[in-house]
């Protein structure tokens, strides 16, 4: 799975939680989940759980704390899927 496929998958996962549609339409690797998309911290946990289910992976607490933007999410998913 390449980065563009992961970006598309992440976009589908976060869409139900997004509060800022304009930022969502411009989603890129640099997009911050809380600051740009206005996703609250409780929903960020839901996103992480959805990612775990989608990729059949487990994301540790330390990695969860770093998963604040799309780029970090992609890197964490790639690392877990490829390990």
C-alpha positions in Angstrom: 0.0 0.0 0.0 1.5 3.3 -1.0 1.1 6.7 0.6 -1.6 7.9 -1.8 -3.7 4.8 -0.9 -3.1 5.4 2.8 -4.1 9.1 2.4 -7.3 8.1 0.7 -8.0 5.5 3.4 -7.3 7.9 6.2 -9.6 10.5 4.6 -12.4 8.0 4.7 -11.8 7.1 8.3 -11.7 10.7 9.6 -14.5 12.1 7.5 -17.3 11.3 10.0 -15.4 13.2 12.8 -14.4 16.3 10.8 -15.8 19.7 12.0 -14.0 21.8 9.4 -15.1 20.7 5.9 -13.0 23.3 4.1 -9.8 21.9 5.7 -11.0 18.4 5.0 -11.3 19.1 1.3 -7.7 20.3 1.3 -6.4 17.3 3.4 -2.7 16.6 2.9 0.1 14.9 4.9 0.5 18.2 6.8 -3.1 18.4 7.9 -3.4 18.4 11.7 -6.4 16.4 13.1 -7.2 18.8 16.0 -6.0 22.2 14.8 -7.0 21.9 11.1 -9.9 19.5 11.0 -11.2 20.5 14.5 -11.6 16.9 15.6 -11.9 16.7 19.4 -9.6 14.4 21.4 -12.4 11.9 22.2 -13.0 11.5 18.4 -9.3 11.2 17.8 -9.3 8.1 20.0 -12.2 6.8 17.8 -10.1 7.4 14.7 -7.2 5.5 16.2 -9.5 2.6 17.0 -10.9 2.7 13.4 -7.4 2.6 12.0 -6.5 -0.4 14.2 -9.6 -2.2 12.9 -9.1 -1.2 9.3 -5.5 -2.5 9.2 -5.7 -5.2 11.9 -2.9 -3.5 13.9 -2.5 -2.4 17.5 -1.2 1.1 18.1 0.6 1.6 21.4 -0.1 4.6 23.7 3.2 6.2 22.7 2.4 6.1 19.0 -1.2 7.3 19.7 0.2 10.4 21.4 2.2 11.2 18.2 -0.7 10.5 15.8 -1.8 14.2 15.6 -1.5 14.8 11.8 -1.9 12.8 8.7 1.8 12.3 8.1 2.3 10.8 11.5 -0.7 8.5 11.0 0.7 7.3 7.6 4.1 6.6 9.2 2.6 4.7 12.1 0.4 2.6 9.9 3.2 1.8 7.4 5.5 0.8 10.3 2.9 -1.5 11.8 1.7 -3.0 8.6 5.2 -3.7 7.4 6.5 -5.2 10.7 
